[in-house]
Amino acid sequence: MLPIKGRFARFCVHIIMALFILVSVIPFIWTLLNSFKTQLQATSRNPLIWFKPTFESYRQIWFNSVPENLGWLIASLLTIIMLLVILAVYGGRLPISRNVVNVIIIGSIVLIFWAIPKFVNTAEFYRYFINSLIVSVGTVIVAVSLASFSGYAIARYTGVSSIVLLIAALTLNSLPRMGYLLPYYLMGQRTGLYDTFPLVIITMVAVNLPFSIWLLRSFFMDVPREIEESAMIDGASRFVAFLRVIVPIAWPGIFATGLMTLIMAYHEFLLVKILTLSNWTLSVAMAQFLPGVSVPGSIPRQSAAAISATIPIVIVLIIFQKHLVKGLASGAVKG
């Protein structure tokens, strides 16, 4: 694609991009403002831009009661998070394995989420947030792992069977959500897995796996065969060559696939709504804040719930956007 050299053409492109950003950001900003308003301010005839903000809506959805030492708890939590960030950045300089550092960081994060309800009387919304994390992370781990092996196999064995598998994956990817719901709903009822995380994760994996296979196959196709063949000549098995040679090269593509799978699993509504009765995720739980359900007409609570559900995935994308762009743009080292 040739660059745009004309000043007027570049000016028009920048104007279009600015308008697109405004259209995309303004609804989020307006929802953010409403989340800090009272019900009277949110329903004012004249939209209020300047007002005295309140955190009452966030308190109501996250806490049943606010402890007196909340400031101390927040300061302690921020300190721990800063220490984990420093450990993640400079952990490679420590005299321990990087894998050990990663285990310490992941274990600390899990421990933090487990300990918060022990110190703070959290509301149901916190439990739904934890459910979203469990379902999303579980879906990403299983789906990307299976898609990596499948995509690699299809990329290397270009026979009739690989073409059949690709067509089958494309067919499954074109099915509507309801095409998956009935068989997995019946399976959950007969096996006792209904309203459990394993059933939701299995269904999510089935929905996202075909797309992940197609995406990862294209990344593995760009990795030269000679790289793994050299490792196999040196004595490595194909499995070892895949894990230690191919995966590090195709890691940007695997990472991008994982992020896209995370987004789709995090925002899934229909599958979770039908396959669960109480173990809801945030996408389903937010429906209770809609008018006419449990908090009719509470615009600040609706806005606070929407912002609370959006911020975690936005933070993840901001932190890893470079890896996402790199993976989607290149995918792997081309020979």
GUNU-580345 format. One record per residue: x, y, z of N, C-alpha, C, CB in turn; residue in one letter; residue number from 1. Coordinates in steps of 0.1 Angstrom, whole numbers. Glycine has a CB too. Example, Ala and Ser with C-alpha at 12.3 -4.5 7.8 and 13.67 -1.06 7.14 Angstrom:
<atoms>
ATOM neast nnorth   nup caeast canorth  caup ceast cnorth   cup cbeast cbnorth  cbup res   n
ATOM   132    -57    78    123     -45    78   132    -33    78    113     -45    90   a   1
ATOM   128    -22    71    137     -11    71   129      0    79    141      -6    57   s   2
</atoms>
This chain:
<atoms>
ATOM neast nnorth   nup caeast canorth  caup ceast cnorth   cup cbeast cbnorth  cbup res   n
ATOM     8    -12     0      0       0     0     9     12     0     -9       0    12   m   1
ATOM     7     21   -10     15      33   -11    11     44    -1     14      39   -25   l   2
ATOM    21     51     5     17      62    14    10     73     8     30      67    22   p   3
ATOM     2     80    16     -5      92    10     4    104    12    -19      94    18   i   4
ATOM     8    110     1     17     121     0    11    135     0     26     120   -11   k   5
ATOM    -1    136    -6     -7     149    -7   -12    155     7    -19     149   -16   g   6
ATOM   -10    168     9    -13     174    22   -28    173    24     -8     188    23   r   7
ATOM   -36    177    14    -50     177    15   -56    163    18    -57     183     3   f   8
ATOM   -50    153    11    -55     139    13   -52    135    27    -48     130     2   a   9
ATOM   -40    138    32    -36     134    45   -45    141    56    -21     137    48   r  10
ATOM   -48    154    53    -57     161    62   -70    155    62    -58     176    57   f  11
ATOM   -76    150    51    -89     144    51   -88    130    58    -93     141    36   c  12
ATOM   -77    123    57    -76     110    64   -76    113    79    -63     103    60   v  13
ATOM   -68    123    83    -68     126    98   -82    130   103    -57     137   101   h  14
ATOM   -89    138    95   -102     142    99  -112    130   101   -109     152    89   i  15
ATOM  -111    121    91   -119     109    92  -115    100   104   -118     100    79   i  16
ATOM  -102     99   107    -98      91   118  -103     98   131    -83      90   118   m  17
ATOM  -102    112   132   -106     119   144  -121    117   146   -103     134   143   a  18
ATOM  -129    117   135   -144     115   137  -147    101   141   -151     118   123   l  19
ATOM  -139     92   136   -141      78   140  -138     76   155   -133      68   132   f  20
ATOM  -127     82   160   -124      81   174  -134     87   183   -110      88   176   i  21
ATOM  -139     99   178   -150     106   186  -162     97   187   -153     119   180   l  22
ATOM  -167     91   176   -178      83   176  -177     71   185   -182      78   162   v  23
ATOM  -164     66   186   -162      54   194  -160     57   208   -149      47   189   s  24
ATOM  -154     69   212   -151      72   225  -162     79   233   -138      80   226   v  25
ATOM  -170     87   226   -180      96   233  -190     87   241   -187     104   223   i  26
ATOM  -195     76   235   -204      68   244  -198     63   257   -210      56   236   p  27
ATOM  -185     59   256   -178      54   268  -176     65   278   -164      48   264   f  28
ATOM  -172     77   273   -170      88   282  -183     92   288   -164     101   274   i  29
ATOM  -194     92   281   -207      96   287  -212     86   297   -218      97   275   w  30
ATOM  -210     73   294   -213      63   304  -204     65   317   -211      49   298   t  31
ATOM  -191     68   315   -182      70   326  -187     82   335   -168      73   321   l  32
ATOM  -192     93   328   -197     104   336  -210    100   343   -200     116   326   l  33
ATOM  -219     93   337   -231      89   344  -228     80   356   -240      82   334   n  34
ATOM  -218     73   355   -215      64   367  -211     71   379   -204      54   363   s  35
ATOM  -207     84   378   -203      92   389  -214    102   393   -190     100   386   f  36
ATOM  -226    101   387   -237     110   390  -247    103   400   -244     114   377   k  37
ATOM  -256    111   405   -267     106   412  -278    104   402   -272     116   423   t  38
ATOM  -289     97   407   -300      94   398  -306    107   393   -310      85   405   q  39
ATOM  -307    117   401   -313     130   397  -305    137   387   -315     139   410   l  40
ATOM  -292    136   389   -283     143   379  -283    135   366   -269     143   384   q  41
ATOM  -284    122   366   -283     114   354  -296    116   346   -281      99   357   a  42
ATOM  -307    118   352   -320     120   345  -324    134   343   -331     113   353   t  43
ATOM  -314    144   345   -317     158   343  -320    161   328   -305     166   347   s  44
ATOM  -330    170   326   -333     173   312  -321    179   305   -345     183   312   r  45
ATOM  -314    188   311   -302     193   305  -290    185   309   -300     208   310   n  46
ATOM  -283    178   300   -272     170   303  -261    177   311   -266     164   290   p  47
ATOM  -257    171   322   -247     177   330  -233    173   327   -250     175   345   l  48
ATOM  -224    182   324   -210     179   322  -202    182   335   -204     187   310   i  49
ATOM  -205    193   341   -198     196   354  -207    193   365   -194     211   354   w  50
ATOM  -203    185   375   -211     181   386  -201    176   397   -222     171   382   f  51
ATOM  -207    175   409   -199     169   420  -199    154   419   -204     174   434   k  52
ATOM  -188    147   416   -189     132   414  -191    125   427   -176     127   408   p  53
ATOM  -197    113   426   -199     105   437  -196     90   434   -214     106   443   t  54
ATOM  -191     83   443   -187      69   441  -197     59   446   -173      66   447   f  55
ATOM  -209     64   449   -219      56   455  -224     44   447   -232      65   459   e  56
ATOM  -225     46   434   -229      36   425  -219     24   425   -231      41   410   s  57
ATOM  -206     28   424   -195      18   425  -195     11   438   -182      24   422   y  58
ATOM  -198     18   449   -198      12   462  -210      1   463   -200      22   473   r  59
ATOM  -221      5   457   -233      -4   458  -231    -17   450   -245       4   453   q  60
ATOM  -224    -16   439   -223     -28   431  -211    -37   435   -221     -24   416   i  61
ATOM  -201    -31   442   -189     -39   446  -189    -43   460   -177     -31   442   w  62
ATOM  -195    -35   469   -194     -37   483  -208    -37   490   -185     -26   490   f  63
ATOM  -210    -47   499   -222     -46   507  -220    -36   518   -225     -60   513   n  64
ATOM  -208    -35   523   -205     -25   533  -191    -21   532   -208     -30   548   s  65
ATOM  -188     -8   534   -174      -3   532  -167     -4   546   -174      11   526   v  66
ATOM  -156    -10   547   -148     -11   560  -142      3   563   -137     -22   559   p  67
ATOM  -140      5   576   -134      17   580  -120     19   575   -135      19   595   e  68
ATOM  -112      8   574    -98       9   570   -97      7   555    -90      -1   577   n  69
ATOM  -107     11   547   -107       9   532   -95     16   526   -120      14   526   l  70
ATOM   -91     28   531    -80      35   525   -67     28   527    -78      49   532   g  71
ATOM   -65     22   539    -53      14   542   -53      1   533    -53      10   557   w  72
ATOM   -64     -5   531    -65     -17   523   -62    -14   508    -79     -23   523   l  73
ATOM   -67     -2   503    -64       2   489   -49      5   488    -72      14   485   i  74
ATOM   -43     12   497    -29      15   497   -21      2   497    -25      24   509   a  75
ATOM   -24     -7   505    -17     -20   506   -18    -28   492    -22     -29   517   s  76
ATOM   -30    -28   487    -32     -35   474   -24    -28   463    -47     -35   470   l  77
ATOM   -24    -15   462    -16      -8   452    -1    -11   454    -19       7   453   l  78
ATOM     3    -11   466     17     -14   469    21    -28   464     20     -13   484   t  79
ATOM    12    -38   466     15     -52   462    15    -52   446      4     -61   467   i  80
ATOM     6    -45   440      5     -45   426    18    -39   420     -7     -37   421   i  81
ATOM    23    -28   426     35     -21   421    47    -31   423     38      -9   429   m  82
ATOM    47    -38   434     58     -48   435    58    -59   425     58     -54   449   l  83
ATOM    46    -63   422     44     -74   411    48    -68   398     30     -79   411   l  84
ATOM    45    -56   395     49     -50   382    64    -49   381     43     -36   380   v  85
ATOM    71    -44   392     85     -44   392    91    -58   391     90     -37   406   i  86
ATOM    85    -67   397     90     -81   396    89    -86   382     83     -91   406   l  87
ATOM    78    -83   375     76     -87   361    86    -80   352     62     -84   357   a  88
ATOM    89    -68   354     98     -60   346   113    -65   348     97     -45   348   v  89
ATOM   117    -66   361    131     -68   364   133    -82   369    136     -58   374   y  90
ATOM   124    -91   367    125    -105   372   136   -112   365    113    -112   371   g  91
ATOM   139   -109   353    149    -116   345   163   -114   351    149    -111   331   g  92
ATOM   165   -103   359    178    -100   365   181   -108   378    180     -86   367   r  93
ATOM   170   -114   383    172    -122   396   179   -135   393    158    -124   402   l  94
ATOM   185   -141   403    192    -153   401   183   -165   402    203    -155   412   p  95
ATOM   171   -164   397    162    -175   396   156   -176   382    150    -173   407   i  96
ATOM   150   -187   379    144    -190   366   133   -180   363    140    -204   364   s  97
ATOM   131   -176   351    120    -168   347   107   -175   349    121    -164   332   r  98
ATOM   107   -188   347     94    -196   350    90   -195   365     96    -210   346   n  99
ATOM   100   -195   373     97    -194   388    91   -180   391    110    -196   396   v 100
ATOM    97   -170   384     91    -156   386    77   -155   381    100    -146   378   v 101
ATOM    74   -161   370     60    -161   364    51   -168   374     60    -167   350   n 102
ATOM    55   -179   379     47    -187   389    44   -178   401     53    -200   393   v 103
ATOM    54   -171   406     52    -163   418    42   -152   415     66    -156   422   i 104
ATOM    43   -146   403     34    -135   399    20   -140   398     38    -128   386   i 105
ATOM    18   -151   391      5    -156   389    -1   -161   402      5    -168   379   i 106
ATOM     7   -168   411      2    -172   424    -2   -160   433     13    -180   431   g 107
ATOM     6   -149   432      3    -137   440   -10   -131   435     14    -127   439   s 108
ATOM   -13   -131   422    -25    -125   417   -37   -133   422    -25    -124   402   i 109
ATOM   -36   -147   421    -47    -156   425   -49   -154   440    -43    -170   422   v 110
ATOM   -38   -153   448    -40    -151   462   -47   -138   466    -26    -151   469   l 111
ATOM   -44   -127   458    -50    -114   460   -65   -115   458    -44    -103   451   i 112
ATOM   -69   -121   447    -83    -122   444   -91   -131   455    -86    -128   430   f 113
ATOM   -83   -141   460    -89    -150   470   -91   -142   483    -81    -162   472   w 114
ATOM   -81   -134   486    -80    -127   500   -89   -115   501    -66    -123   503   a 115
ATOM   -93   -108   490   -101     -96   490  -114    -98   498   -104     -91   476   i 116
ATOM  -122   -109   495   -134    -111   502  -132   -114   517   -142    -122   496   p 117
ATOM  -120   -118   521   -117    -120   535  -116   -107   543   -104    -129   536   k 118
ATOM  -112    -97   536   -110     -84   543  -121    -74   540    -97     -78   539   f 119
ATOM  -129    -76   529   -139     -66   525  -152    -74   523   -135     -58   513   v 120
ATOM  -163    -69   527   -176     -75   525  -181    -72   511   -187     -70   535   n 121
ATOM  -176    -80   501   -179     -77   487  -193    -82   483   -169     -84   478   t 122
ATOM  -198    -75   473   -212     -78   468  -211    -89   458   -219     -66   462   a 123
ATOM  -222    -93   452   -223    -104   443  -215   -101   430   -237    -107   439   e 124
ATOM  -214    -88   427   -207     -84   415  -193    -88   415   -208     -68   413   f 125
ATOM  -186    -88   426   -173     -93   427  -172   -108   423   -167     -91   441   y 126
ATOM  -181   -116   428   -181    -130   425  -183   -132   410   -193    -137   432   r 127
ATOM  -192   -124   403   -194    -125   389  -181   -121   382   -205    -116   384   y 128
ATOM  -173   -111   387   -161    -108   381  -151   -119   382   -155     -95   388   f 129
ATOM  -150   -126   393   -141    -138   394  -146   -149   385   -141    -143   409   i 130
ATOM  -159   -151   383   -164    -161   374  -159   -157   360   -179    -161   375   n 131
ATOM  -160   -145   356   -155    -141   343  -141   -144   341   -158    -126   341   s 132
ATOM  -133   -141   351   -118    -145   350  -116   -160   348   -111    -139   362   l 133
ATOM  -123   -168   356   -121    -182   355  -125   -187   342   -130    -189   366   i 134
ATOM  -137   -183   337   -142    -188   324  -133   -183   312   -156    -183   321   v 135
ATOM  -129   -170   313   -121    -165   302  -107   -171   301   -120    -149   303   s 136
ATOM  -100   -171   313    -87    -177   313   -87   -192   310    -80    -175   327   v 137
ATOM   -97   -199   315    -98    -213   312  -100   -216   297   -109    -220   320   g 138
ATOM  -109   -208   291   -111    -209   277   -99   -206   268   -122    -199   272   t 139
ATOM   -91   -196   272    -79    -192   265   -69   -203   266    -73    -179   270   v 140
ATOM   -67   -208   278    -56    -219   279   -60   -231   271    -55    -223   294   i 141
ATOM   -72   -236   272    -76    -248   265   -77   -246   250    -89    -254   271   v 142
ATOM   -83   -235   246    -85    -233   232   -72   -230   224    -95    -221   230   a 143
ATOM   -64   -222   230    -51    -219   223   -42   -231   223    -44    -207   230   v 144
ATOM   -42   -239   234    -33    -251   234   -38   -261   223    -34    -258   248   s 145
ATOM   -51   -264   223    -55    -273   212   -54   -267   198    -70    -276   215   l 146
ATOM   -56   -254   197    -55    -248   183   -40   -248   179    -61    -234   184   a 147
ATOM   -31   -246   188    -17    -246   184   -13   -259   179     -8    -243   197   s 148
ATOM   -16   -270   185    -13    -284   180   -20   -286   167    -16    -294   190   f 149
ATOM   -33   -283   166    -41    -285   154   -36   -277   143    -55    -283   157   s 150
ATOM   -34   -264   145    -29    -255   135   -15   -259   129    -29    -241   140   g 151
ATOM    -7   -263   138      7    -268   134     6   -280   125     16    -270   146   y 152
ATOM    -3   -290   130     -4    -302   122   -10   -300   108    -13    -312   130   a 153
ATOM   -20   -291   107    -26    -288    94   -17   -280    86    -39    -280    96   i 154
ATOM    -8   -272    92      1    -264    84    12   -273    78      7    -253    92   a 155
ATOM    16   -283    85     27    -292    81    23   -304    72     35    -297    93   r 156
ATOM    11   -309    75      6    -321    67    -5   -316    58      1    -332    77   y 157
ATOM     0   -312    46     -9    -306    36   -15   -317    27     -2    -296    28   t 158
ATOM   -22   -326    33    -29    -337    25   -44   -335    24    -25    -351    31   g 159
ATOM   -51   -345    20    -65    -345    18   -72   -343    32    -71    -357    11   v 160
ATOM   -66   -350    42    -72    -350    56   -71   -335    61    -64    -359    65   s 161
ATOM   -60   -328    59    -59    -314    64   -69   -305    58    -45    -309    62   s 162
ATOM   -72   -307    45    -82    -299    38   -96   -302    43    -82    -302    22   i 163
ATOM   -98   -315    46   -111    -319    52  -113   -312    66   -113    -334    53   v 164
ATOM  -102   -312    74   -103    -306    87  -105   -291    86    -90    -309    95   l 165
ATOM   -98   -285    76   -100    -270    75  -115   -267    71    -91    -265    64   l 166
ATOM  -120   -275    62   -134    -273    58  -144   -275    69   -138    -282    46   i 167
ATOM  -141   -285    78   -149    -288    89  -148   -277    99   -145    -301    96   a 168
ATOM  -136   -271   101   -134    -260   110  -142   -248   105   -119    -257   112   a 169
ATOM  -141   -245    92   -148    -234    86  -163   -236    88   -145    -232    72   l 170
ATOM  -168   -248    86   -183    -251    87  -187   -249   102   -186    -265    83   t 171
ATOM  -179   -254   111   -183    -252   125  -182   -237   129   -173    -260   134   l 172
ATOM  -173   -230   124   -172    -215   127  -183   -207   122   -159    -210   121   n 173
ATOM  -190   -212   112   -202    -205   106  -215   -208   113   -203    -209    91   s 174
ATOM  -215   -218   122   -227    -221   129  -231   -210   139   -225    -235   137   l 175
ATOM  -244   -208   141   -248    -198   151  -246   -204   165   -263    -194   148   p 176
ATOM  -247   -195   175   -245    -199   189  -256   -210   192   -247    -187   198   r 177
ATOM  -268   -209   188   -278    -218   191  -275   -232   186   -292    -214   186   m 178
ATOM  -267   -233   176   -263    -246   171  -254   -254   181   -255    -245   158   g 179
ATOM  -247   -247   190   -239    -253   200  -247   -255   213   -227    -245   203   y 180
ATOM  -257   -247   215   -263    -247   228  -271   -259   232   -273    -235   229   l 181
ATOM  -279   -264   222   -287    -276   225  -279   -288   229   -296    -279   213   l 182
ATOM  -269   -292   221   -262    -304   225  -254   -303   238   -252    -308   214   p 183
ATOM  -248   -291   240   -241    -289   253  -250   -288   265   -231    -277   252   y 184
ATOM  -262   -282   262   -272    -281   273  -276   -295   278   -284    -272   269   y 185
ATOM  -279   -303   268   -283    -317   271  -272   -325   278   -288    -324   258   l 186
ATOM  -260   -323   273   -248    -330   279  -247   -325   293   -236    -327   271   m 187
ATOM  -248   -312   296   -247    -308   309  -258   -313   319   -248    -293   310   g 188
ATOM  -270   -314   314   -281    -320   322  -279   -334   325   -294    -318   315   q 189
ATOM  -274   -342   316   -272    -356   318  -260   -360   325   -272    -363   304   r 190
ATOM  -250   -352   325   -237    -355   332  -236   -347   345   -225    -351   323   t 191
ATOM  -245   -339   349   -245    -331   361  -235   -320   361   -240    -340   372   g 192
ATOM  -231   -316   349   -222    -304   347  -229   -291   345   -212    -307   336   l 193
ATOM  -243   -291   345   -250    -279   342  -247   -269   354   -265    -282   341   y 194
ATOM  -246   -257   350   -243    -246   360  -229   -247   366   -254    -245   370   d 195
ATOM  -220   -252   358   -206    -254   363  -197   -247   353   -202    -269   366   t 196
ATOM  -185   -244   358   -175    -238   349  -170   -247   339   -163    -233   358   f 197
ATOM  -167   -260   342   -162    -269   331  -172   -269   319   -161    -283   336   p 198
ATOM  -185   -270   321   -194    -270   309  -193   -257   301   -208    -272   314   l 199
ATOM  -192   -246   308   -191    -233   301  -178   -232   293   -193    -221   311   v 200
ATOM  -167   -236   300   -154    -236   293  -154   -245   281   -143    -239   303   i 201
ATOM  -159   -257   282   -159    -267   271  -167   -261   259   -165    -280   276   i 202
ATOM  -178   -255   262   -187    -249   252  -180   -237   245   -200    -245   257   t 203
ATOM  -174   -229   253   -166    -217   248  -155   -222   239   -161    -209   260   m 204
ATOM  -148   -232   243   -137    -238   235  -142   -243   222   -129    -249   243   v 205
ATOM  -153   -250   222   -159    -255   210  -163   -244   200   -171    -264   213   a 206
ATOM  -167   -233   206   -172    -221   198  -159   -214   192   -180    -211   206   v 207
ATOM  -149   -212   200   -137    -204   195  -126   -212   189   -132    -197   207   n 208
ATOM  -127   -225   190   -116    -234   185  -114   -233   170   -117    -248   189   l 209
ATOM  -125   -234   162   -123    -233   147  -116   -220   142   -137    -234   140   p 210
ATOM  -120   -209   148   -114    -196   144   -99   -196   148   -121    -184   150   f 211
ATOM   -96   -201   160    -82    -201   165   -74   -210   156    -82    -206   179   s 212
ATOM   -79   -222   152    -72    -231   143   -68   -224   130    -80    -244   140   i 213
ATOM   -78   -218   124    -76    -211   111   -65   -200   113    -89    -205   106   w 214
ATOM   -66   -192   123    -57    -181   125   -43   -187   128    -61    -173   137   l 215
ATOM   -41   -197   137    -28    -202   140   -22   -209   128    -29    -211   152   l 216
ATOM   -30   -216   120    -24    -223   108   -17   -213    99    -36    -230   101   r 217
ATOM   -23   -201    97    -16    -191    89    -3   -187    95    -25    -179    87   s 218
ATOM    -2   -186   108     11    -182   114    21   -193   113      9    -179   129   f 219
ATOM    17   -206   115     27    -217   114    31   -219    99     20    -230   119   f 220
ATOM    22   -215    90     26    -216    76    38   -207    72     14    -213    67   m 221
ATOM    39   -196    79     50    -187    77    64   -191    83     46    -173    82   d 222
ATOM    63   -201    91     76    -206    98    82   -216    88     73    -212   112   v 223
ATOM    95   -214    84    101    -223    74   103   -237    80    115    -218    70   p 224
ATOM   101   -247    72    102    -261    77   117   -264    81     98    -271    66   r 225
ATOM   126   -257    75    140    -260    77   144   -258    92    149    -252    68   e 226
ATOM   137   -249    99    140    -246   113   138   -258   121    132    -234   118   i 227
ATOM   126   -264   120    123    -276   129   131   -288   124    108    -279   129   e 228
ATOM   134   -289   111    141    -300   106   155   -300   111    141    -300    91   e 229
ATOM   161   -288   113    175    -287   118   175   -292   133    179    -272   117   s 230
ATOM   164   -288   140    163    -292   154   162   -308   155    152    -286   161   a 231
ATOM   154   -313   146    152    -328   146   165   -335   142    141    -332   137   m 232
ATOM   173   -329   133    186    -335   129   195   -336   141    192    -328   118   i 233
ATOM   194   -325   150    203    -325   162   198   -334   173    203    -311   167   d 234
ATOM   187   -341   170    183    -351   180   169   -349   187    193    -353   190   g 235
ATOM   163   -337   184    150    -334   191   139   -341   183    148    -319   190   a 236
ATOM   129   -345   191    117    -351   185   109   -340   179    109    -359   196   s 237
ATOM    99   -344   171     90    -334   165    83   -326   176     80    -340   156   r 238
ATOM    79   -332   187     71    -326   198    81   -315   205     66    -336   208   f 239
ATOM    93   -320   207    103    -311   214   106   -299   205    115    -318   218   v 240
ATOM   108   -302   192    111    -291   182    99   -281   181    113    -297   168   a 241
ATOM    87   -286   182     75    -277   182    75   -268   194     62    -286   181   f 242
ATOM    77   -274   206     77    -266   218    88   -256   220     76    -275   230   l 243
ATOM   100   -261   216    112    -252   219   117   -244   207    123    -261   223   r 244
ATOM   112   -247   195    117    -240   183   105   -232   177    124    -249   174   v 245
ATOM    95   -239   173     84    -234   166    75   -224   174     75    -244   160   i 246
ATOM    72   -228   186     64    -219   195    70   -206   198     61    -227   208   v 247
ATOM    83   -205   202     89    -192   204    89   -183   191    104    -194   208   p 248
ATOM    91   -189   179     91    -181   167    76   -176   164     96    -190   155   i 249
ATOM    67   -185   166     53    -181   163    46   -175   175     45    -193   158   a 250
ATOM    53   -172   186     47    -167   198    38   -154   196     57    -164   208   w 251
ATOM    43   -144   187     34    -133   185    20   -137   180     40    -123   176   p 252
ATOM    20   -146   171      7    -151   166    -2   -158   176      9    -160   154   g 253
ATOM     5   -166   184     -2    -174   195    -7   -164   205      8    -184   202   i 254
ATOM     1   -154   208     -4    -143   218   -16   -136   212      8    -134   221   f 255
ATOM   -15   -132   200    -26    -124   194   -39   -133   194    -23    -120   180   a 256
ATOM   -38   -146   191    -49    -155   191   -55   -156   205    -45    -169   186   t 257
ATOM   -46   -157   215    -51    -158   229   -58   -145   233    -39    -160   238   g 258
ATOM   -53   -133   229    -60    -121   233   -74   -120   226    -52    -109   229   l 259
ATOM   -75   -124   213    -88    -124   207   -98   -134   213    -86    -126   192   m 260
ATOM   -93   -145   216   -101    -155   223  -106   -150   236    -94    -169   224   t 261
ATOM   -97   -143   244   -100    -138   257  -111   -128   255    -88    -131   263   l 262
ATOM  -111   -119   245   -121    -109   244  -135   -115   241   -117     -99   232   i 263
ATOM  -135   -125   232   -147    -132   228  -153   -140   240   -145    -141   216   m 264
ATOM  -145   -146   248   -150    -154   259  -154   -144   271   -139    -163   265   a 265
ATOM  -147   -133   272   -151    -124   283  -164   -117   281   -140    -113   284   y 266
ATOM  -168   -115   268   -180    -108   265  -192   -117   261   -178     -98   254   h 267
ATOM  -189   -130   262   -200    -140   258  -212   -138   267   -195    -154   258   e 268
ATOM  -224   -138   262   -236    -136   269  -245   -148   268   -244    -124   265   f 269
ATOM  -249   -152   256   -259    -162   253  -256   -175   259   -262    -163   238   l 270
ATOM  -243   -180   257   -239    -193   261  -240   -194   277   -225    -197   256   l 271
ATOM  -234   -184   283   -234    -184   298  -248   -182   304   -225    -172   303   v 272
ATOM  -256   -175   297   -270    -173   302  -278   -186   303   -277    -162   294   k 273
ATOM  -276   -194   292   -284    -206   291  -278   -218   299   -286    -210   277   i 274
ATOM  -265   -218   299   -258    -229   305  -255   -228   320   -245    -232   298   l 275
ATOM  -260   -217   326   -258    -215   340  -271   -209   347   -246    -205   343   t 276
ATOM  -272   -212   359   -283    -206   367  -278   -196   377   -291    -217   375   l 277
ATOM  -267   -198   383   -261    -189   393  -247   -184   391   -262    -195   407   s 278
ATOM  -239   -193   384   -225    -190   381  -224   -181   369   -217    -203   379   n 279
ATOM  -229   -169   370   -229    -160   359  -216   -153   358   -240    -149   361   w 280
ATOM  -213   -148   346   -202    -139   343  -207   -125   343   -194    -143   330   t 281
ATOM  -198   -115   341   -202    -101   342  -212    -98   330   -190     -92   341   l 282
ATOM  -210   -104   319   -219    -100   307  -233   -104   311   -215    -108   295   s 283
ATOM  -236   -115   318   -249    -119   321  -254   -111   334   -249    -134   324   v 284
ATOM  -245   -110   343   -249    -103   356  -253    -88   353   -237    -103   366   a 285
ATOM  -247    -82   343   -251     -68   340  -265    -66   337   -242     -62   330   m 286
ATOM  -272    -77   332   -286     -76   328  -295    -73   340   -290     -89   322   a 287
ATOM  -290    -76   352   -299     -73   364  -299    -58   367   -294     -81   376   q 288
ATOM  -290    -51   361   -291     -36   363  -299    -29   352   -277     -31   363   f 289
ATOM  -304    -36   343   -313     -30   332  -326    -26   338   -314     -39   320   l 290
ATOM  -333    -16   332   -346     -12   338  -356    -23   338   -351       0   330   p 291
ATOM  -363    -24   349   -374     -34   349  -370    -48   355   -380     -36   336   g 292
ATOM  -357    -49   359   -352     -62   364  -352    -61   379   -339     -66   358   v 293
ATOM  -340    -57   384   -339     -56   399  -337    -42   404   -328     -65   404   s 294
ATOM  -331    -33   395   -329     -19   399  -334    -11   388   -313     -17   402   v 295
ATOM  -347    -10   387   -353      -2   375  -349     12   375   -368      -4   376   p 296
ATOM  -345     17   364   -342      31   361  -329     36   368   -353      38   366   g 297
ATOM  -321     27   374   -309      32   380  -298     34   370   -305      22   391   s 298
ATOM  -298     45   364   -288      48   353  -274     48   359   -291      61   346   i 299
ATOM  -271     55   370   -257      54   376  -252     40   378   -256      62   388   p 300
ATOM  -261     31   384   -256      18   386  -254     10   373   -267      10   395   r 301
ATOM  -263     12   364   -261       6   351  -247     10   345   -272       9   341   q 302
ATOM  -245     23   346   -232      29   340  -220     23   348   -232      44   340   s 303
ATOM  -221     23   361   -210      18   369  -207      3   366   -213      20   384   a 304
ATOM  -218     -4   364   -216     -19   361  -209    -20   347   -229     -26   361   a 305
ATOM  -214    -12   337   -208     -13   324  -193     -9   324   -216      -4   314   a 306
ATOM  -190      2   331   -176       6   332  -167     -4   339   -175      20   339   i 307
ATOM  -173     -9   350   -165     -19   358  -162    -32   350   -173     -23   371   s 308
ATOM  -171    -36   341   -169     -47   333  -160    -45   321   -183     -53   328   a 309
ATOM  -159    -32   317   -151     -28   305  -137    -26   309   -157     -16   299   t 310
ATOM  -134    -20   320   -121     -15   324  -111    -27   324   -121      -8   337   i 311
ATOM  -113    -38   330   -103     -49   330   -98    -53   316   -108     -61   337   p 312
ATOM  -108    -55   306   -103     -59   293   -96    -47   286   -116     -64   285   i 313
ATOM  -100    -35   289    -93     -23   283   -79    -23   288   -101     -10   286   v 314
ATOM   -77    -25   301    -63     -25   306   -55    -36   300    -64     -27   322   i 315
ATOM   -60    -48   298    -53     -59   292   -49    -55   278    -62     -71   292   v 316
ATOM   -58    -49   270    -55     -45   256   -45    -34   256    -68     -41   249   l 317
ATOM   -46    -24   265    -36     -14   265   -22    -19   268    -40      -3   276   i 318
ATOM   -21    -28   278     -8     -34   282    -2    -42   270     -9     -42   294   i 319
ATOM   -10    -50   264     -5     -60   254    -9    -56   239    -11     -73   256   f 320
ATOM   -12    -43   237    -16     -39   223    -4    -40   214    -21     -25   223   q 321
ATOM     8    -38   218     20     -40   210    21    -54   205     33     -35   217   k 322
ATOM    19    -64   214     20     -78   210     8    -82   201     20     -86   223   h 323
ATOM    -3    -76   203    -15     -79   195   -13    -74   181    -27     -73   201   l 324
ATOM    -8    -62   179     -5     -56   166     6    -64   159     -2     -41   167   v 325
ATOM    16    -67   167     28     -74   161    23    -88   156     39     -75   171   k 326
ATOM    15    -94   164     11    -108   160     1   -108   148      4    -114   172   g 327
ATOM    -8    -98   147    -17     -97   136   -10    -92   123    -29     -89   139   l 328
ATOM     0    -84   125      7     -78   113    17    -88   107     14     -65   117   a 329
ATOM    24    -95   116     35    -103   110    32   -118   113     48    -100   116   s 330
ATOM    30   -121   126     27    -135   130    39   -143   133     18    -141   119   g 331
ATOM    49   -142   125     61    -151   127    72   -145   119     58    -165   124   a 332
ATOM    84   -152   121     96    -148   113    95   -155    99    109    -152   120   v 333
ATOM    95   -148    89     93    -154    76   107   -157    70     86    -144    66   k 334
ATOM   108   -169    64    121    -173    58   123   -168    44    122    -188    58   g 335
</atoms>
